[in-house]
């Protein structure tokens, strides 16, 4: 099979070819390896090739398994794959090797996926761009001078470049939906508790994190969720299973949906004109499909992001660095982590347990407020991000900010960093003014590639549903995919 033929299919399509014996899983793995070796030097998406593992898994895969042994990429963050490196984009973990599989990795194996490699992540998944010091920046296949998003930027770039038709992604503040938007892909964050994060984690980021994937087709996302959903013993959250597999539910008409939309930036800034145009055009498309679409104020507050969400990140990052110190057997230094990560951890140590508890309670107040909103509407529509893919390095800490962190660490002046919190919040949430709300509430949310700029850059449209209503999202996504097909739209790289 040639790459041009390979790229015409989604994952379920390739599995069908394997079952019909028109191609073998091993042949698909070789096509993917050849493509990776060709394009990865330009985009820097794969940071840990596992080509021999993929070949062996393809040879032993059951042809009647869901994906029949085809190649697949895993994000280098959180997921444990026995016997393989897992760095989480951090120099301090560059020599770490997993001893066991995560629960979801066991489910990937049962689904017949062959692990081609690990895709890049920013350090600890902390940023909406993928530019770790350990591996260097991941570049967008639509324009390699621009960001692939984050924190699942490696997965997004690899799938957009055609290395594999889908790859794992995780989302603690938008990290499935942001790279889906940046790379012209479909990405859905499931409801809290839909997929187990065991065995290593009970919950990620106080329940904000969910695992799933980025994909070229809606049906691949639905099928993979069917194969991986459900709790494991000891999980802190569990959610009722859907009445039928999502792959079946997505084939049903969505009916007339009540959809609220807005182009108002949560922080009071102005969205890029292309993002405004994308939302307004999508609203018109939805109306033409028979849905009720209303431009209304959304139930989100600026401080939900800039205070309550950030406080969780401060605390979790401080704990992450304590865990790293335990692994290293010594204090963490700037040779182990980036200045931005160290600064966030120092802020985590500057606040009290009372501060953390107070802001964590506000998550529940947000969930109540948003839950009441969903009594009137089925979905909320916004742009996934505030601008099309931006130049590499644009959101990186400045040299002055890095110096401040080093001084604060050296002189134990972590309290002095508090004055920079508002600047940090403005810098990050100016770019991602909407995504983290669904992480705080636990609600499912997706980005669909429905708009491209005149320069050929993708802009994702984000839809968020009430808790447990992935079925609505998949039904609407299938309708949108049919009304405005996107799978044949690929970068020229």
C-alpha positions in Angstrom: 0.0 0.0 0.0 1.3 3.5 -0.9 1.1 6.4 1.5 -1.4 8.1 -0.8 -3.7 5.1 -0.5 -3.2 4.8 3.2 -4.1 8.4 3.8 -7.5 8.0 2.1 -8.8 5.8 5.0 -9.7 6.4 8.6 -8.8 3.8 11.3 -12.0 1.8 10.9 -11.5 1.9 7.1 -8.0 0.4 7.5 -9.3 -2.2 9.8 -11.8 -3.3 7.2 -9.1 -3.7 4.6 -7.1 -5.9 7.0 -10.2 -8.1 7.7 -10.8 -8.4 3.9 -7.1 -9.4 3.5 -6.5 -6.6 1.1 -3.5 -5.5 3.3 -1.8 -6.7 6.4 -1.4 -4.9 9.7 2.3 -5.2 9.3 2.2 -3.5 5.9 0.3 -0.6 7.4 2.9 -0.3 10.2 5.7 -0.1 7.5 3.8 2.7 5.7 3.4 4.6 8.9 7.1 4.2 9.8 8.1 5.4 6.3 5.8 8.4 6.6 7.1 9.2 10.1 10.8 9.0 9.0 9.9 11.3 6.1 7.9 14.0 7.9 8.9 13.9 11.6 12.2 15.8 11.0 10.0 18.8 9.9 7.3 18.6 12.5 9.0 16.9 15.5 5.9 15.1 16.7 7.3 11.7 17.6 9.8 11.8 20.4 10.1 8.1 21.2 9.8 5.7 18.2 8.6 2.2 19.1 8.8 0.7 15.6 9.9 -2.8 16.6 7.2 -3.0 19.2 4.7 -1.9 16.6 5.9 -4.6 14.2 5.6 -7.3 16.8 2.1 -6.1 17.9 0.9 -6.1 14.3 2.1 -9.6 13.8 0.3 -10.9 16.9 -2.9 -8.8 16.6 -6.2 -10.6 16.1 -7.7 -9.6 12.7 -11.1 -9.6 14.2 -10.2 -7.0 16.9 -11.6 -3.6 16.5 -8.6 -2.0 14.8 -6.9 -5.2 13.6 -3.3 -4.4 14.5 -2.9 -1.0 12.7 -0.4 1.6 13.9 -1.3 4.0 16.7 0.6 6.8 18.6 0.4 7.5 22.3 1.0 10.8 24.0 4.1 11.0 26.1 2.2 12.1 29.2 0.4 10.1 31.9 0.1 6.9 30.1 2.2 4.0 31.2 3.3 1.4 28.7 5.3 -1.4 30.3 8.9 -1.4 29.3 8.9 1.9 27.5 10.2 5.4 28.4 7.8 8.0 29.7 9.2 11.5 30.1 6.1 13.7 30.3 8.3 16.3 28.4 10.5 16.7 31.5 14.3 16.4 31.6 14.1 15.0 35.1 12.2 12.0 33.8 14.3 11.4 30.7 15.5 8.0 32.0 12.1 6.8 33.5 10.8 3.5 32.2 7.3 2.3 33.0 6.9 -1.0 34.8 3.2 -1.6 34.1 0.4 -0.7 31.6 -2.2 1.9 32.5 -5.8 0.6 32.4 -6.5 2.4 29.2 -3.3 1.1 27.6 -4.5 -2.5 28.3 -7.8 -1.6 26.5 -5.8 -0.2 23.5 -4.1 -3.5 23.3 -7.4 -5.4 23.4 -8.7 -3.1 20.6 -5.9 -4.3 18.3 -3.8 -1.1 18.2 0.0 -1.4 17.5 2.1 1.2 19.4 4.2 3.0 16.8 5.7 5.5 19.3 5.2 8.3 21.8 4.1 11.8 20.7 5.5 15.0 22.2 3.9 16.8 25.2 5.0 20.0 26.9 6.5 19.5 30.4 3.8 18.0 32.6 1.2 19.0 30.0 1.2 22.5 31.5 0.9 24.7 28.3 -1.5 25.1 25.3 1.6 24.8 23.1 4.1 21.9 22.7 7.6 23.3 23.0 9.5 21.4 25.7 13.1 22.1 26.3 13.7 18.3 26.4 12.6 17.8 22.8 12.2 21.2 21.2 9.0 22.6 19.5 6.4 20.5 17.7 5.5 22.2 14.5 2.1 22.5 12.7 1.9 20.5 9.5 -0.3 23.3 8.0 2.6 25.8 8.5 5.7 24.6 10.2 6.5 28.1 11.6 3.4 27.8 13.8 2.3 26.0 16.9 0.6 22.6 16.8 -1.2 23.5 20.1 -1.0 21.6 23.3 -0.7 19.8 25.4 -1.4 17.0 22.9 0.5 18.9 20.1 2.6 15.9 19.1 -0.5 13.7 18.6 -2.3 16.5 16.7 0.7 17.1 14.4 1.3 13.4 13.7 -2.3 12.7 12.8 -2.6 15.8 10.6 0.6 14.8 8.8 -0.9 11.4 8.1 1.4 9.2 10.2 -1.5 7.5 11.9 -5.3 8.1 11.5 -5.7 8.6 15.3 -3.6 9.1 18.4 -4.1 9.4 22.1 -4.6 12.8 23.7 -5.4 13.9 27.2 -7.3 17.0 28.3 -7.0 18.9 31.6 -7.7 22.4 30.3 -8.3 21.9 26.6 -5.5 19.7 25.6 -7.5 17.5 23.2 -9.6 20.3 21.7 -6.7 22.9 21.3 -4.5 20.7 19.1 -7.6 19.4 17.3 -8.4 23.0 16.4 -4.8 23.9 15.5 -4.3 20.8 13.3 -7.7 20.5 11.5 -8.8 17.4 13.4 -11.8 16.1 15.4 -11.2 15.9 19.2 -13.6 15.1 22.0 -13.0 15.3 25.7 -15.2 12.8 27.4 -17.2 13.4 30.6 -15.4 13.0 34.0 -15.4 9.4 34.9 -16.1 8.1 31.4 -12.6 6.5 31.1 -10.4 5.2 33.9 -7.1 6.9 34.6 -5.8 4.0 36.7 -3.8 2.3 37.8 -1.3 5.0 38.4 -3.8 7.9 38.9 -7.1 8.2 40.8 -7.8 11.5 39.2 -5.8 13.9 37.2 -5.7 17.6 38.2 -8.5 17.2 40.7 -10.8 15.5 38.2 -10.1 17.9 35.3 -8.2 15.4 33.2 -9.7 12.9 30.8 -8.0 10.7 28.2 -9.2 10.1 24.7 -7.9 10.9 21.2 -7.6 13.2 18.2 -8.7 11.7 14.9 -9.5 12.5 11.3 -13.1 11.1 11.5 -15.9 11.2 14.0 -16.5 7.5 13.8 -13.0 6.6 14.8 -13.4 8.7 18.0 -16.7 7.1 18.8 -15.3 3.6 18.2 -12.2 4.2 20.4 -14.4 5.6 23.2 -16.6 2.5 23.0 -13.4 0.3 23.4 -12.0 2.2 26.3 -14.9 3.5 28.4 -15.8 2.2 31.8 -14.3 2.4 35.4 -11.6 0.3 37.0 -11.7 -0.9 40.6 -11.0 2.0 42.9 -11.8 4.8 40.5 -13.0 7.9 42.3 -15.6 8.6 39.6 -17.9 6.4 37.5 -20.6 7.4 35.1 -23.4 5.3 33.6 -22.5 3.7 30.3 -24.4 4.8 27.2 -27.5 2.9 26.3 -25.9 1.8 23.0 -22.3 2.0 21.6 -21.4 5.5 20.5 -20.6 4.1 17.1 -24.3 3.3 16.8 -25.6 6.4 18.5 -23.7 8.7 16.2 -25.7 7.3 13.3 -29.0 8.6 14.7 -30.2 12.0 13.7 -29.6 14.6 16.5 -33.0 16.1 16.2 -33.6 19.8 16.7 -31.0 21.0 19.2 -31.1 24.2 21.3 -27.6 25.7 20.9 -26.3 28.8 22.7 -23.4 30.6 21.1 -21.1 33.5 21.9 -18.1 35.4 20.5 -17.6 37.3 23.8 -14.1 36.6 25.2 -14.2 35.4 28.8 -11.5 37.8 29.8 -13.0 40.8 28.0 -10.5 40.6 25.2 -11.3 40.5 21.5 -11.4 37.3 19.5 -9.5 37.1 16.3 -11.7 38.1 13.4 -11.3 34.6 11.8 -12.6 33.0 15.1 -15.6 35.3 15.1 -16.3 34.5 11.5 -16.0 30.8 12.2 -18.5 30.9 15.0 -21.0 33.1 13.1 -20.7 30.9 10.0 -21.2 27.8 12.0 -24.2 29.3 13.7 -25.7 29.8 10.2 -24.8 26.3 9.2 -26.6 24.9 12.3 -29.7 27.0 11.6 -29.7 25.6 8.0 -29.7 22.1 9.5 -32.8 22.9 11.6 -31.3 23.7 15.0 -32.3 26.6 17.3 -29.3 28.9 17.6 -29.2 31.8 20.1 -26.5 34.4 20.7 -26.6 34.7 24.5 -24.3 35.5 27.4 -22.6 32.3 28.7 -22.6 31.2 32.4 -18.8 31.6 32.7 -16.9 34.1 34.9 -13.4 35.4 34.4 -12.3 34.4 37.9 -13.4 30.8 37.3 -10.2 30.6 35.1 -7.9 33.2 36.5 -8.3 32.3 40.2 -10.0 28.9 40.8 -8.6 26.9 37.9 -5.1 28.4 38.2 -5.0 27.6 42.0 -5.5 23.9 41.1 -2.6 24.0 38.6 -0.3 25.7 41.2 -1.0 23.0 43.8 -0.8 20.0 41.4 2.5 21.2 39.9 4.0 21.7 43.3 3.0 18.1 44.1 4.4 16.9 40.7 7.8 18.4 41.6 7.8 16.8 45.0 7.1 13.5 43.3 10.0 14.1 40.8 12.3 14.9 43.8 11.3 11.6 45.3 12.1 9.8 42.0 15.5 11.5 41.6 16.4 11.2 45.3 17.4 14.8 45.5 15.9 18.3 45.2 14.7 19.4 41.8 16.9 21.9 40.0 16.7 23.9 36.8 18.5 21.2 35.0 15.5 19.0 35.6 12.6 21.3 34.9 11.9 24.5 32.9 11.7 27.9 34.6 7.9 28.1 33.8 7.3 24.8 35.6 9.4 25.8 38.6 7.6 29.1 38.9 4.2 27.5 38.9 5.4 25.0 41.6 6.8 27.9 43.7 3.4 29.5 43.5 1.8 26.2 44.6 4.0 26.4 47.7 3.2 30.1 48.3 -0.5 29.4 49.0 -2.2 27.6 51.9 -4.3 24.5 52.0 -7.2 26.9 52.8 -6.6 28.8 49.6 -6.7 25.6 47.6 -9.9 24.3 49.3 -11.7 27.7 48.8 -11.0 27.8 45.1 -11.7 24.1 44.6 -15.2 24.7 46.1 -15.8 27.3 43.4 -15.5 24.6 40.8 -18.7 23.1 42.2 -20.5 26.5 42.2 -19.5 26.8 38.5 -20.9 23.3 37.8 -24.2 24.3 39.4 -24.4 27.5 37.4 -23.6 25.8 34.2 -25.9 22.9 35.0 -28.8 25.3 35.3 -27.9 26.8 31.9 -28.3 23.4 30.4 -31.9 23.3 31.4 -32.5 25.8 28.6 -29.9 24.6 26.1 -28.5 21.4 24.8 -25.1 22.7 23.7 -22.8 25.7 24.0 -20.9 26.8 20.9 -17.7 28.9 20.9 -14.4 29.0 19.1 -12.1 26.4 20.5 -9.3 29.1 20.8 -9.1 32.8 20.4 -6.9 32.9 17.3 -5.6 30.6 14.5 -2.3 28.8 15.1 0.3 31.3 16.3 4.0 31.5 15.6 6.3 29.1 17.6 7.5 30.7 20.8 4.9 33.4 21.0 3.5 32.3 24.4 6.8 31.2 25.9 8.0 32.9 29.1 10.1 35.9 28.4 13.8 36.1 29.4 12.8 38.5 32.2 10.2 36.1 33.5 12.6 33.3 33.5 15.2 35.4 35.5 12.5 36.3 38.0 11.8 32.6 38.7 15.5 31.8 39.1 15.9 34.7 41.6 12.8 33.7 43.5 14.0 30.1 43.8 17.5 31.1 44.8 16.4 33.6 47.5 13.3 31.7 48.6 11.1 34.6 47.5 8.2 32.6 46.3 5.7 35.1 47.7 7.1 37.7 45.3 5.8 35.7 42.4 2.2 36.3 43.4 2.3 39.7 41.8 2.8 38.0 38.5 -0.3 35.8 38.7 -2.6 38.2 36.9 -0.1 38.6 34.0 0.3 34.8 33.8 -3.5 34.3 33.7 -4.0 37.0 31.0 -1.2 35.5 28.8 -2.5 32.0 28.9 -6.3 32.4 29.1 -6.3 35.2 26.4 -5.5 32.3 24.0 -7.8 29.7 25.6 -10.8 31.6 27.1 -13.3 28.7 26.9 -11.8 25.2 27.1 -11.1 24.8 30.8 -14.7 25.3 31.9 -15.6 21.8 30.8 -12.7 20.4 32.7 -13.8 22.1 35.9 -17.4 21.0 35.5 -16.5 17.5 34.1 -18.8 18.0 31.0 -18.0 16.6 27.6 -16.7 18.9 24.9 -15.5 18.6 21.3 -13.7 20.6 18.7 -14.7 20.1 15.0 -12.7 21.4 12.0 -15.3 23.5 10.3 -13.3 26.6 9.3 -10.1 27.5 7.6 -8.6 30.9 7.2 -7.7 32.5 3.8 -4.1 31.5 4.6 -5.1 27.8 5.0 -4.9 27.6 8.8 -7.6 25.5 10.6 -9.9 26.9 13.3 -11.9 24.5 15.4 -15.4 25.1 16.6 -16.1 23.9 20.2 -19.4 22.4 21.4 -19.9 21.5 25.0 -22.8 19.4 26.3 -24.2 18.6 29.7 -22.7 15.9 31.9 -22.8 12.5 30.3 -24.2 13.7 27.0 -21.4 12.6 24.6 -24.2 11.0 22.5 -25.5 14.5 21.6 -22.0 15.6 20.6 -21.4 12.5 18.4 -24.7 12.8 16.7 -24.2 16.5 15.9 -20.5 15.9 14.9 -21.6 13.2 12.4 -24.2 15.6 11.0 -21.6 18.4 10.6 -19.1 16.0 9.1 -21.6 15.1 6.4 -22.7 18.7 5.8 -19.2 20.1 5.6 -16.7 17.2 5.1 -13.2 17.7 6.3 -11.4 14.4 6.1 -10.1 15.0 2.5 -8.6 18.4 3.6 -5.0 17.6 4.4 -1.8 19.7 4.6 0.6 19.6 1.8 3.6 18.6 3.9 
